[in-house]
Every structure is written in C-alpha cells, then in structure tokens.
Amino acid sequence: MEIKSKELANKIESPKVLRSFGILMGSVFSIVSIVLFLKGAKWWVCGFGSIALIFFGLAFFAPLFLNTFHRKWMRFAEVLGAFNMKLILGFVYMTCFSLLGLIFKIIGKDPMKRKLDPKAESYWVDHEIVGSDDGLKRYERQY
C-alpha cells in the first residue's frame, strides 16, 4: 500500500485521464445538485452546482490543474478499497463458511474425517496410485 502511495505522489497523469476524471466528478456533483434541487435545498444546489461547473471548466480548459486533486482522490480510493475488501471478504467468509459448517454439523457430515476413533490403530488413508509407479518420477508432476 505504501508503494502505490509513493508512486502516486510524483506521478503526473495524462491530460486525457485528468479530463475524464474532471468530467466524472463534474457529473457526480451535477447529479447531487439536481437531486438537492428536487428536494428543495436551494442553497446547497448553488454550492454543488458551482463545484460541478469548476470541475467541468478545469476538465475542458486546464486538465493539468486537476492532477493534485486526482492524486488525493486516488489515495482515498486505495484506503476505501482496502477497507471494502476486508469488509466484503469478511462477510463472504462469515456467511459461506459458517453456514456450510453449520449445515455439515446438522447433517453430521465430516468431509475431513476429523472424528477420533479410540479403537483405530492408525488414521492413514490408503489411496490408489494413478499412472505408473516410477518411484521418484511421479513426484515431478504432482498436479
């Protein structure tokens, strides 16, 4: 994460990237402004509308001025992405694996054969050797 931030600190994006960034941000602020207008918050409409016009103006006439804001926005996006990744993966883990474990417990299935048997001499599981038994040769291509 630090490496990306250091790379972003000195990087100057191309005018094409900065122009599309300015148009995107201007569009987002325009949409927010329209929604606020429909809700009747006229003072907020002026603020968000002005910000949208600034982004559109910079995008079309001076995209290089958006470089600093773009870098800061991308740093924010890195942090937000890392947080979202942990949140989403945690949710998937908790729902999928916990639910699967609960279902296996209810039906009494143990796919890893972890149940202890005090009468068993060994827990070794025999398996068939696929292919020829060439000694060490079969270990070269395990998959």
Secondary structure, 3 states (H helix, E strand, C coil): CHHHHHHHHHCCCCHHHHHHHHHHHHHHHHHHHHHHHHHCCHHHHHHHHHHHHHHHHHHHHCHHHHHHHHHHHHHHHHHHHHHHHHHHHHHHHHHHHHHHHHHHHHHCCCCCCCCCCCCCCCCCCCCCCCCCCCHHHHHCCCC
